[in-house]
Amino acid sequence: MTAEEIRDLLVETFGEEKINGANLDAIDPWVEVAPAAIAEVATFLKHDERTKFDHLNCLSGVDYLQPDPKKAKTFNHEPHIQVVYHLSSYDLKHKITVKVKLPRWKDGNEGDLPEVPTVSGVWRIADWHERETFDLVGINFVGHPNLVRILCAEDWVGHPLRKDYEFPLEYHGMRCK
Amino acid sequence: MSVTVEDPRIVEFDVRTDEMLVNMGPQHPSTHGVLRLLLRTDGEIVNEVTPHLGYLHRCAEKIGENLSPVQWIPYTDRMDYLAGMNMNLGMSLAVEKLIGMEVPEKAMTLRVLIGELGRIASHLVGMGAYGLDLGTFSPFLYAFREREIILDLFEEACGARLTYSYLTIGGATHDLPGVIPIPPGLAQLTGRDPNSAVQWTEALTMFLDWLEPRIKEYHALLTRNHIFIKRTAGLGVMDREMAIDYGCTGPVLRGSGVDFDLRRDGDPIYTRMYEGYVWKVINAPFADAPREVVLGDNWCRFYVRMLEVKEAISLVRQAIEKYPSAKGKFRDSHKMSAKLPADEVYLETECPRGAMGFYFVGDGNTEPFRARAKSSCFCNLAPTAPLCEGYLLADIPAVVGSLDIVMGEIDR
């Protein structure tokens, strides 16, 4: 299926309010899904005979914030966070990118991580990818069985891939800066 | 367990066992780097495995956001440090796709040649190290003897032996070398004069001619060895559904019977490099496997790698043949400060250990807004826990080794 057909299928199944938008002219065409519906949409994409997206290639978090004033003039995004799911199918040999847009902080309270339902029940590899995204980007995957840091140390503070992350001055007596 | 004691001279001991937590690693020789496995054991039986990663975490993705893609290439070398060439290639292709660049035929041929040679070197280490895990030392020495010559040839081509940064955006940093002093290892193995000089491609052909018949010996030492079969066949069995569900790629996926290789089924920018080459995708089940072997076990994964070496040799030979008549230059110019368009790209390439993905988000600046490296080993390591549970302690290295992980790539 082409990206356009997949988008149309999703809109037909879930309606416009759950499938918020799409960019089909991008190098990797993507479909945007409402955060609350992602687990439902992922289950559909994996199990439906027409899509059969059995492989989760990659799950990443992107923090859309440009703290550098020099670069800010070419940057035309409202501050937000995206979770990007790259999917493909071994049987049908097609692929799609699914995006979820979240606020940078839950309800605007700085320090409260934004929430999105987990897809670790759909693809088991999402378990580790979500742990990594939680660790580095700071996204709370609700319903994840074991959402703990995976790459950084357990007592690390902050989420390094946030654009406004400040490096600690020291860690257990070791100078970092 | 209760024992009926009839002989009064035998004192009955309490032979119940307590569960014990054992840390395997991070400084354990058979964890392939700094991996810590927390094992809950009952005697010799492992009931639960919890992998702990991150000892080599260098925040490569954060660094990538602050450098231009060309500057980030040396960091990709240090991810999978056993296959630096293939990592350079994957990253370069992703950036080329983002900026809409198409490299000339000569550069593509060079990339196939170098990439497949890197695959041979990487699989040789995988083979030798797996032998070490299972307690046989000689294959390791043979593998490193062979790999040494490949490293010598890489050194002549780009000056580095491990962290090459050779394949770059637009092609490669240098053309293949002309006349070189014969690598000492090659002179010794082929009985040439160690002070002689040869063409680089001629030395490579000499090496491949020497290596190809040796593969039969490795099969005799490992894959057909009775002890090796006992240690690997039927252990760590991962069926097709499980391998796909855990996002496994590369030899691990093909060892579970999935006929998929990105060099044939991947993105057009990658597959067009392999157009016109005669080769086949290796995947389990194998008709010539010993009868103890089960689809998707340690043996299958290992055998996929061994057969891929043979395919890679054939690909290198074809690339050597093609190279002199290939059109164009070995590199199209690309400015280090070139701006990335406001778009994003995710591209996977077939590295020796699996599908390595690079995800770049551009925002009109030189530095990518987001640089993400999806590690193949990260996904291949994820099923360790279910694969190891219920096995003997001594089988853990056999299972983890068959996944052929490199911690530098997992932790990034």
Contacts between the chains, C-beta under 8 A, distances in Angstrom:
chain1	res1	chain2	res2	distance
A	26	B	343	5.8
A	26	B	344	6.9
A	27	B	97	6.6
A	27	B	98	6.8
A	27	B	343	5.4
A	27	B	344	7.0
A	27	B	345	4.9
A	28	B	344	6.6
A	28	B	345	6.1
A	28	B	346	5.5
A	54	B	244	5.2
A	54	B	245	7.7
A	55	B	244	6.0
A	55	B	247	6.5
A	56	B	247	5.7
A	57	B	247	7.5
A	57	B	346	7.1
A	57	B	348	6.4
A	57	B	355	7.4
A	57	B	357	6.0
A	57	B	374	7.0
A	58	B	346	6.2
A	58	B	357	5.1
A	58	B	359	6.2
A	58	B	372	7.2
A	58	B	374	4.2
A	60	B	359	5.7
A	60	B	370	7.4
A	60	B	372	4.7
A	60	B	374	7.6
A	62	B	361	6.0
A	62	B	369	7.5
A	62	B	370	4.7
A	63	B	370	7.9
A	66	B	363	7.5
A	71	B	363	7.2
A	71	B	365	5.3
A	74	B	342	7.6
A	74	B	363	6.4
A	74	B	364	4.0
A	74	B	365	6.7
A	75	B	363	5.5
A	75	B	364	7.6
A	75	B	369	8.0
A	84	B	359	7.4
A	86	B	346	5.0
A	86	B	357	7.4
A	86	B	359	7.4
A	90	B	244	6.5
A	90	B	258	6.4
A	90	B	260	5.9
A	93	B	265	6.7
A	97	B	346	7.0
A	123	B	245	6.3
A	123	B	247	6.8
A	124	B	245	4.7
A	124	B	246	5.4
A	124	B	247	7.9
A	124	B	382	7.4
A	124	B	383	8.0
A	125	B	245	7.1
A	125	B	246	5.1
A	125	B	247	3.3
A	125	B	379	5.3
A	125	B	382	5.6
A	127	B	382	7.2
A	128	B	378	6.7
A	128	B	379	7.5
A	128	B	382	5.0
A	132	B	378	7.8
A	136	B	61	7.2
A	149	B	54	7.7
A	150	B	53	5.9
A	150	B	54	6.4
A	151	B	53	6.3
A	151	B	54	4.2
A	151	B	57	4.4
A	151	B	411	6.1
A	151	B	412	7.6
A	152	B	54	6.4
A	152	B	57	6.6
A	153	B	54	7.1
A	160	B	59	5.7
A	160	B	62	5.5
A	161	B	61	6.3
A	161	B	62	6.0
A	161	B	65	7.9
